[in-house]
Amino acid sequence: MKYDELKAMLAKEKKPQRHRHLEGDIQEACVKYFRYAYPNYIIFSVPNGGTRNSREAVQLKREGALAGVADLVVVIEGAVLFVEMKTKNNKQQESQKVFQKNVERLGHQYSVCHSLQEFQLAIERFIKDRFGI
């Protein structure tokens, strides 16, 4: 699916007007694109952000929550890609940089994407790297 086609499809899905987080909008478009374009592969989000009270934060940490984990995880045959979504002006936090270094040290790929187009390119590179296409 081309970017223009996806943009038109998303425009048809009129959503109620409300304050939305731009990073979340970009991530939502990326997930929709991926699930449409690659239905046999897996993509899921890691709900690590947001505000929580201290009790919830402690419980999540006990359950394995880890600071800096990427927003999205993409799984294909024999490979995993971690994707951190950022708006145009946002930068990675230090914990995210540490997570990226650890992921890459373990042989996995990691990408920071600021738009649907960057995400599409990252996915294409990831698949080409894995399958040598």
N, C-alpha and C positions, 0 to 999 in steps of 0.2 A: 504494500500500500504506500503510495506516495504521500509526501507531507501535505500537499494541497487537498488530496482526497480525504485524508484524516481530518484536516482542519474543517472542511465542509461538513463531514459527518458529525464532528463535535459541535459545530455551530447549530446544527439541526436539533441537537439535544438541549433545548432551552432550559436553563436552570433558574430557579427562583433567585432573584437578586438578593445577595447577602454578602457580607464581608467575608472574603475567602483569602486564604494564604496563597500567594503566587507560587511558592515552591510546591505546595500541594497540588495546585492546578497543573503545573508542568509534570509532576510525578504521575498524576492521574492520566494525563494524555499519553505518557510513555507506557504505562501499564496497559491501557486500552490498545495502543498500537501493537505492542509486543504480543498480547494475547490474540489479536486478530491475525498478525503476520506470521506468528510462530506457534500455532495451537498445540503442537506436540512437545513443546518445551515448557519449563516452569519459570514463573516469575512471582515473587512475593515481597511484601514490604515488611520491614522491621520497625514496629511502632516504638521507637526508643525516645522520641522527643516529647515535647509537651510539658505541661506543668502538672506536678503531682504533689500531694502532701507528703510529709516525711515518712509516715507509716507505709504508704504505698511504695515509695521509693526504696525503703529498706526491704520490703517484701519482694519487689522486682529484682533487686540485687541478689537476694537469697536464691531466687529462682533462676538466676543466670544472666540477668541483664548486664550488658557491658557497654560502658561509655565509648562513644566513637564509632559504633557499628554502622555500616553503610545503610542507606535508606531502602535500597532494593537489592535482592539477590536473584540472579539469573542462573538457572541450571540447565545444561545441555549434556549430551553424552560425554562423560568423562571430564567435564570442566565446569567451573563455577566462576561467575563474574559478579563482583560487588560494585554497586553503583551508588554514588553519593550525589544527590540532587541539590543544586544550589541555584539561587537566582543570580542574575547577571553580576551584581556587585558583592555578593556574599563570598566569603572565603572559608576554607576548612578550619575547624577548631583544632587545637593541638591534639586532643584525644582522637580525632578522626585521622589525623596524619599518622599517629602511632598505629592505629588499626590498619591503615593502608600499608604501612611498612611491614607489619606482621603478616598480612595477607599475601603480599608480594614475596616475602621471604619464604613463605610456604608454597610458592609456585602458582598462586592464583592471580587472576587479573582484577584490576580495580580501575574504575573510571569515575571522574567527576564530570557531571553533565549540567549545563546551564540552560538547555532547551531540548525540545523534542528532536530537532535536527542533530544535535550533538549526541543524543541518546541513540538515534538510528545509526549514526556512524560508528559509535562504540560497539553496538551489537553486530554490525557488519564485520568490523575488525575482529571481534571476539570469535565469531563463527569461522571467518577465514583463517585465523590463527589456529583454531582447533582442527579444522578439516583440510587445511591447505588449499582452499578453493581460490 
